[in-house]
Amino acid sequence: MMRHIRQHIHALIASAALMGGAAAMTGCSNEEIDAPRSVESATPGTQLVINLAVPQSMETSTDTGTRADGPEMTPTADETRINSLRLIAFSTNGTPVVNRALLIPSEMPLSPQKTAIYEIRDILPGDYRIYLVANLEDYVASISSEQALRDVIINLDGDNELRAGNLPMVYEPSAAVTIPSSATTNPAVATLSLKFACVKVKYDLLFDKTFNQDIFGDNGMVINSVTVDNVAKSAYLVTNKTTHADTRDGVSGNGAYYDSYTENQDNAGKTGLNVINVSGKVDSPSQPAGQWAYEGYLYLPERYAADSQTTIKIASTVTDAYGQPGNVRCAYTIPLGGHDGDEDSKELPRGTYYEVIAKIKSLGEAELDATIIAKDWEDEYLPVEMVHTYLTLSKTEVSVKSLEDDFITYDTDGRGDVEFDCTTLLPANATTQNPAVIAIFDNVAKKITFKVNPAVDITTLPESEQIGTADCYITAGNIRKLVQVHYDIKPFFIITPLELKIQWNTEYEGRMNAKIYEYSTNLGGIRITTLAKRDEVKISRTRTGGTDSYTDNVANSNLKLEFATEATYSQGQIEVTALNDPLTTTYHYFSAYPEAPGYDNLKEDLQVTVMPPLGDYRIYFRAINDYIHYNGGTSTSEFLYGNYNSWPAEDYNSYSSASSSRNWNDWWQDDTSTSIANTSHRIYIYTQMGETLGTTTPGSWHFTAGYGSTGETVDGITFPAPYMTGDNTNPGWYYYDLAQNQTSTLHNNERKTPEPGKTLMIFYAYKNGKLGYEPHRASHHLDPGLSLFDFEDREGWFVYDPTSEPYYRVYDDKPYMEDVTFTVYSTQQVTGWWHTYGVAENEVTFNDPQQWTIKYTLKSSDWTTEYINGKTYYVTKIKLKCPHGDYEKAIKLTGLTSGSSMPEAEQYVYYCANGNNPYNPPYIYLWNSPTDNNNWSNTPQMDYWKTENGVTWYRYKIPSQYANGQAIIKRYSGDVTGNDNQTADSPTLNNKSWVNYGDNRAYWAEYSSQPSTGGSGVMLFGGRSFASSGHVGTYENGVWKAGKPQ
């Protein structure tokens, strides 16, 4: 009689959760599939992310209890072992588009969801059927079609029979994965799991006199053999229920004796738990006539045959009370496959776990009364209380270098602390030995990071011992596992972070005004010095002692550096404490050197920023490379007047003489000023909403005096002059403090306060009155204002640079300015450079504004020649200022292409036919002096230029001989006579451009529009910096390449 208990069978973690994602794919290439990742955000360009659920064995799982979809049985570690893993993806026509081996999960970090993450690129958009195959590499490496994969038959006969440690596992797709044609910013995601392509059987043969009404008397029994008949010799890789394999008989299934067991029928419906649990393994029963169990495990191919049911056969012999065999033989059978709901089933579906419980109640030949419990063979969890202490490591071999760590992940049931021990010792000094490797534990992530021990002294370590393998042990409870750490110890010196920021806390609560440097080295110690000066030691920690503390003073800022008590010469902390309010943001600079001589290349430069207390917005501004003299008209001088002798070099060591720094010479005051010029550095702060239509500007709320004002009272609010303040602590920088609750002027019966992103700013020199357009300004005329920043410390640093695009940048921290020399190698001679920017007129023709031009004509001192590989190259040097890291320039070079030139200004006189009785068309009379009037008897008519807003404009190009002459606008041609209607008070042109508004009131005004010709060229380095090549680039055959010619 056989009883069947069927709990629930479903596919072993085989469902694919396809999460909708957009992923634009291109054709398949030979690029490797990415290694597994432990994070969930995909690398840019990824089009498909595969999350492979990694089997969790009985040794590492923790879940238990009854599941809504039926109980499962957790595999063991050997059963879940993956020795090879291959991804095969087919298009809808069965053609393989990917057939690649993947890194096996045990060799990589897992995500928090216990999945291995693989990223796939370079697949055309479409629908794909994806298979994963484990431990069957020889069968699938050369698959040429999906049908060929379905036809694969696994040989399971003879020596190829199933064994734990290399069980076949397969993921079979239930639906296609769709790769959309949209961009790769949101890749498609498929969560896949492997299913065992076989069956596991656990059988327990139970002997107990209470089962059999004492038919054995004082006798007992021994098991001679357990075999299985009708076992398939092969199985399809992909499930195939219609084609049946040949079978064989007599497959060994021998188990072992156990002196005791427990039986708990409630476990039949629980995940990860068996009904029968044995203990006391013995070679033979201690009491053959008493109670014992015989338990074994079988791994069988799946089988879907309708006849010749797979059967377990047991051969046994009756013994006396002492276990001596007699002459009575017994033979028992247990058919496999049947279960409650389908008792006649003869199938063994893949991924199923059978617990067979057979109680011996009879003599002779009989079919044993057996209970068969079928569960999904899943990667679920066992309860902690049923698990012995375990320790699993993701790998047992790692490699570390002086500045390169490695890690493993671990899992344990938590019975005792996880401990580390390194038994390989290396010299810490001439007399002391220390472990070669140290370990850092992250108990939350269950991660162990291995590092070279910074206490190992490289200066006394023989070269023969700098590379080797350290024996390290991880211990949990009574389990101790070896991890071999391959080390390569080179000199190292680390101090982090390189930059600290302290914002003064007026209440000085706790250690709010202190920050920490952390260091480690194997070079005998650390010394903190004056910037880039090794021997000007401020504090140090060496084997023999050192200097513990030092107070640094810059302007109003006092800063204390002090070693922590536990700091050693190999590792520790340095506490950095601000001692007072610095009043303005102040920078302290140091250098950190290793103590051992000869390793200055490992030096690190340090910066400590000390800031005033958090409060109002502090807005910093600095103009760089704006070295053009603006005379209030339309033209500017050449860059630096064409002479680098007036270059204001950066100097970070002259704190005490900051007030006389050349950095103040930014040309916003004039070209000669080298002192602070507050009145030439103004700021206008406002909020404006709505669009500018034509010449009508929407109303605004402003938080400073109006543009160009030197102070005013508006709507009951008194605004001082909007001058910025030169910061003596930071030469070249000006600042303005804006109260965070500053009230604005009244507009639309509403007032506002400053708001990042909505409040706007204009920095300006105010050299052209309220016309608004001038080169020394940011933002430029008709450009949107610069947005108020939203930095945590309410301090922002604006840099204006007319040689860059964009022409301004804003930083959270003060950018380090560099005098950078850009070096150009070219076969043609560079003759100059230039860049146009901003808006240089008040009335702008749509899409055709006149712009300012910054330019420089190269001098002979700016270039040399160099003979390289049979060619003569011109080597051109261009020096400009740059914020550290932002080196890209927008200047164009002339001379590299045929006909390229710098923009050349064309001088015009303009006439606006507006007002009463305008001259239409007008004529012009030009003259230099009463003795040089050239008698223009045929006074030329001015040229029509444009009509804008209903007004007609004329202009006339001034011949060069009259560039500094005078002009008269006339109604008629011919000589000037007393009866002519003409404008009065003709101006002296002085190379400027002038306009007469035509209202017959003799009103002349400078006009900004100064057209230019020429202006073609090649952008420096193609807009790149070539910083990694020392800002050196070669232009040849129309292409830029980093570095010198090769």
C-alpha positions, 0 to 999 in steps of 0.5 A: 500500500502506498500513500501519496502526499502532494504539496505543490510543484511549480517551476524551480525559480524559473519565472522571468520577471520582465521589467519594462525598460527602454534600450536601444540596441545595435548589432551584435559584436565581439565585445564581452558581456560585462562582469557581474555587478553588485549595484543596481544602476546600469552603466551608460549604454547598457541595453539589457540587464540580466539579474541572475538569482544565485542559488542559496544553499542549505548552509547559507539560507535563512528562510523557513515556514509555509509558503502560499504557493507550496513548500520547497526544499533548499539545495545543499552547497554542493548541489548549487555549485556552478562550474560553468555558466553560459548565456544564449539568446536567440532572435525570433527566427531561432538565430543565436545573437549571443552565445557567451560564457559568463563569470560564475556567481561565486567569483563576483560580488552579489547585489543585496538581493542575492543576484548576479548582475550582467550588463549586455550591449550591442544587440539590435532592438527586437524580441529575444528568447534567452537561455541560461545553462550551467555545468553543461559547457561542452554541450552548448558552447557551439550551438548554432540555432535554438532548435539545435539547443532543443535537440541537445541530449545529455548523456547520463549513463555510466560514468556520466551519472548525476552527482552533486557538485556538477548538476545540470541547471537550465533557465528556459524562457516562458516568453520573449524579452523585448529590447525596444528601439528607444535610447539606452538610458533605461535598459530592459531588465530580465530577472532569471533563475536556474532550474535543476534539470534533474530530480532529487530523491531522499529515501528513509527505510525505517525499522521498528518493531512497533510497525509490524506487530512483532512479526520479526520476533527477536530478529532484526534486519540489515540492508544489503543493497539499494538500487534503482531500475528504469533510470533514463540513460539521457535527458534533453537539456530543454524540457521534452515530455514527448520523446523518451530515453532508453533506460537501465537497471541496477543504478546504485543508491546505497545509503547509510545506517543511523541509530536514531531518527525523529518524525514530524509530519507537520514538516511535510507542508513546510519549506526547507524541512524534512519529515524524517531527520536522522542522527547517529551515523553508524556502520551497522545498527547498534540494535539491529532488532530495535529502531534504526533508519537507513537513509540515502540520496539519489539524483535521477534524470527527469522522466516522462514515460507512461510505462516502466515506472522508475522503481527503488529496489531494496535487498535485505537479510533477516538477522538475529538479535545481534545482527548476524545474518540468517538465511531469510532474504527479503526484497522490497520495491518502491515505485516513484512518481505518484503523488496525491491528486495523481496517484498513478503518475509515473513521471519524474518532472525536473526540479522536483524533490522527493522525500520517500519514507518507507516503513518495513512491516513485512517479510519476503517480497513486497511493495513497501508501504511508503509515504512520498512527499514531493516538493519544489527543489528550490533555493529557499531558506532553512530556519536558523535553529536547524542549521549548524554553524557555517561559514561560506566565503565568496572566494579563497584567493585574493590579490592586494597591492600597496594602493589596491585592495581586494575583498571577499563576501562571507556568510555565517549563521552568526554563532560567534564573531567572525575573526581574522588572523594573518600568520605571514609576518613582515618587518615593521622595523629592524626588530619588530614583525607585523602581519603582512595583511590586515582586514577591514570588516563590514558586518552589515554588508558581510564584506571583508576588505584586505589591505597591505599592512601600512605598518610594514616598513618598505625601507627595511623590507628586502626586495625578495619579500616585497612580493609573496603570498600571505596565509590568512584565516577567517574563523567563525565558531569552530570553522576556520578557512584559509584565504591566500592573499597574494601581495605586492608591497610597493612604497605608499603614502596616503592622506585623505581628504586632500581638501577640508572645509570648516565653517566657523560655528560661533557657538563652538558646540563640541568639535564643530570647528574641527575636521580630520585628516587620515593617513597611512604609509609604509615609509617611516612616518609623515611630515606636514610642511609649508606648501611644496617645501619639504624641510619647512616642517610644521608637524611630523610623526616618525619612529623616533617622535616628531612635532605634535601640533602647530598653529598656522596663520593666514590673514584673520584665520588661525588654524591648529594642526595636531596629531591624534593621541593614538596616531603612529608613524604608519597610520593615524589622524591629524585633527585640524581646528579653526580657532576663530572666525576668519571674517572672510573665506580663507585658504590654508595650504600645506604639503604632506611628505613621507618621512623616508627620503627619496619619495617626494614624488608621493607628496600630496598638497593639502588645502583647508578652507575656513569660512565665516559662520553660515548666514547671508549669501556671500557672492564672490566674483573674479574676471580672468583673461579680460585684459582689453582696454575699453575706452567707452566706445565700440572698440577695445585694445588688443589683448594685454596691448599685445605685450605679455610683460603686464601679465598678472601672474598667480602667487599663492605664497604671498599672503602677507602682501596680498593687497599689492598682488598683481591679481588685482590687475584685471583691467576692469578699472583700467590697464594700469591699476594693480590695486583693489578697485571696488567702484569698478566691480559692481553687482546688480541683483534682481528677480524678473519674470516674463519675456522681453518683447522688443525693447519692452523689459518686464518689470522686476524686483531688485535687491540692490541699487539699480544698474549704474546707480551709486545708491538710492532709496526706492519704495522705502528701502535704502540701497547703498552703492552696489560696489563689491569688496576686494578680498585681501585674503583672496587676491583678485576676488571681489565679494558682495554679501546679500542678506538671505532675507533681503527685501526687494523693491515693490512690483505688482504690489508684491515684494520678494526675498532672494531665492536660488534659481530665480534671483539673478545677478549682473556683474559689471564695470560700468564704463558705458553708462546705462546703455548696458553694453560693455565688454567688462560685464557678466552676464552680457547685454541682453543675456539672462542674468546669472542665477543665485546659487543654492550651495549649502554654505550659501557661498559661491564663486563666479569666474568670468572668462571671455576666452571660454565658452560659456564665458562664466562658471560658478563653483561651490568652493574657490577654484584654484587658478592656474597660469596655463601655457597651451603649446601648439605644434603645427606645420603652418605658422600661427599668426594670432588668436581671437574670440568673439563674445557678448553683445556690443550694441544696444539695438540688436538685429535679430540673429545678427548681433554685433559682438566684442572681439578679444584678439592677440597678434603673435610676436616673435617671442611667442613661437619657435621651430622644432625639427621632428621626424623630417618636418619643421614644426612651428611651436606656438605658446599661448598663455591664459588663466584657467580654473583648475580642471576647466582648461577648455578654451574657445579662442580661434587660431589664425594661420592654420588654414588658408585665408584665415584671419582675425576680425577687423573692425570697420568704422561707420557713421550711422544715421537714424532717420527718426524725429522731425523732418528727417533727412531721407536719404541723407548725405555725408560730408567728411573732413579732417581740417579746414586745410584738408577737407578734400572738397567733397563736391559730390557728397556721397549718399549714405547706404541704407542699412536696415529698418527696425521697429518702423525706423530706417537706418543708414550708414556710411563706411569711413575711409581710413584717411578720415578715421580721426576726422569729422562728419556732417550729415546733410540733406543734399549732396554737394559742398557744405554751404550756409544754406544747407540743412545739416547736423551741427557740432560734427564730432571728431571720430577718433576711430569710433563709430557715431550715430546721429538720431536725425532729430535736427538737434545736433545730438551726436552719440557714440554707437556700439555697432562696429561691424567687422570682416574676416574672422575665420580660424581653427579652435584651439585643440578643437575645444579640448584641453589636452590636460593629460598631455601637458596642454600640448597639441598638434594640428596637422592635416586638419586634425588635432592630436594630443601631445607632440608630433610622433 
